[in-house]
Amino acid sequence: MEHYFTRKPTSSGEIHHIHTMLRGRKLIFESSSGVFSKKRIDFGSRFLVETVRLKNQDKLLDVGCGYGVCGIALSFHCRYAFLIDINLRACSLTKTNIALNGVTNASVVCGSPDCFHSFCDVAVMNPPIRAGKTLVFDLILSTKRCLNPGGRLYLVARTKQGARSIFVHMEEEFSSVTYASLKGGYRVIEAAV
């Protein structure tokens, strides 16, 4: 069965348009089959976007960006946003959505966080829980290596889908880990390098 964390989705590319408001800004996203939450913005991503604290000079990394919801919404509140995903269709959609929303301070990288090293101030992630904890934990560690000293990772997860075990794992890897926010069965974890 094909998942949204597949490198080259083979499902038909049926296009969907999503109009939304995030952090006080009207945005439009083009989505398609073969990517996560193709018909609507999922609660976790929306919750993550509303929770993240950013400074104007921060460089942001959106890990597993999908069609670009988090990185694009947050790009208006930071110096530069890098959006990264292994899914080629997601990367193509993200490029389209950057243009659709008039974003001038963002770029897309089709690959893994290993492309970066001690480069960003803030990273955000709505991890592919269905890919399994081993992959999620590896993704967290490679994202940690992308952060500058003092950098922060914000990760959203459902309580029922392992948020507590992710929190415990992150406590072993980061200098401090807290819950930045809790709502509707979701937790946003904030971890500092």
N, C-alpha and C positions, 0 to 999 in steps of 0.2 A: 504494500500500500504506500502511495506517495504522500509525503508530508511537506509542510511548509519549510522544513529545514533541508529539503532536497536541493542539491546544487543546480540541476537542470530539470525543472518541472516539465512533464510531458502532457499534463492536462490541458484542455482547450483554454485559450486565453480570453474568456468572457469578461469584458470590461464593466466595472461598476464605478459610479461616482458618488462620493460621500461628501456632503456639505456639513460642516460642524463649526463649533466655537470652542477654542482652547486658549486658556490664559487670556481671555478677553479679546481674542482675534478671530475673525471669520476666516476659515481655511477650507480648501477643497482638495480632496485626494482622489486620484484615479487608482483603482484596485482591480484585482483579477483573481481568477482561480489559481491555485498553486502558491498562494501566500496566506499568512495568518490573518484571520478576521477580515475576510475579503468584502463583506457586505456592510460592516459597521465598525466603528472604532470600539474595541473591547474596553470594558470597565477598567481592567488593570493598567492598560496604556494611558487612559485618560487620567486615572488616579496618580500614576507616576508623574505625568507631565505637570499636574497641579501641585505636586509635593516638592519637586526638586528645587533647591535653592541655588541660584546662579548669580555670579557677578558679571558685569559688562565685559571685563577683560578675560573671562574664562574661555579656555578651549574645551569644547565638549566632544565626547565620543558616544555615539548611539550604537550599541553592540546588538546585532541581530535586528537591524532597523526595519525589516519588512518593507512596506511601501513608504516609510519615512515619517510616520506620525509624530513620534517623540522628538526626533532630531529636528524636524522642520518647525514644530511648535516651539521648541526651546531655542532655535537659532536666532529668534528675535530678541533674546535676552542674554546673549553671550557674544564674544568676539568672533568665534568661528566654530562651526559644527562639522564633524566628520561622521558620516553615516556609513556603517559597514554591515554587510550581510554576505553569506555564502551563496544565497539563492540568486541566480542570474536574473530571473524575472523580477524579483523584488528590487534589485539594483536598478534595472531599467525603469520600473515604475517610480522609484525614488527620484531618479533624474527628471522624469516628467513632472513629478509633484513639486520639486524644487522650483522648476520654471513656472508652473501653474500658480504658485504662491508668491512669486517675485522675490525669492530668497537669493541674496547675493553673497552670503558669507557661509556657504556650505558646499561640501563635495561628497561624492559617493565612492566607496572603495569596495570592490567585490572580492572578498576574501575573509580572513580571520583577524582577530585582534593582534595576532603575532606580527602583523604588518607594522605595528607601532611599538615604541618602547619609551617609557618615561616622557610622554609627549603631551598628555592631556591633564586638565585640572579636575574635570568632572566626567564621569562615565555613567550612562544609564542603560538599564537592561531589563527587558521583559523576557526572561529566558525560555527556551523551548523545553518546557517541563516534560513533554511527551517523548522527548529524545532520550530521557533517562538521566539519573543523577550523576553518573560518571561524566557524561558530556557537559552537563550544567556546571559541575564543579571544575572541570578543565577550563571551561569558558570564563568562569569567575577568576581563576588563577591567571589566565592569559590577559584578561582585562586589567587585573591588578598591576601587571607589568607595564601597562600603557600609561599608568598614572604618574604624574610628577610627585615628589615628596609632598605630603600634606594633601594629596588629591583624594577625591571621594567617589565611591561607587554607590549609585542608587539602584536597587533591584526590587522589582515588584513580584510577589508570588501569592497565590491563594493559600490560606491556612490549611485547607483540606488537601492541598497538593504539595505539601512538604516545606512550607515557609519556615517552620521551626527548625527542621533539620538543616536547611540552607543557612539559617542564622547561626546555628552551632558550628557548621563548617567554616563560615566566614569569621567567626570568633577566633579560630585557630590560625587564620591567615592575615588578618588586619589588626592594626594597633587599637582601634576602637570600633565597636559595632553597636548600633542602636536601632530601634524602630522609629523611623521618621514620622510615620503615620499608620493608622489602622482604620479600616473602613470596609463595610460590606463583605466581610470574610477575606479581605486582602490585607497584606502587609507590605509597606515600603520599607526596606532595610537600607540604612545608610551606613557605609563602612569607610573608614579613613585609613589611608596608608600610613 
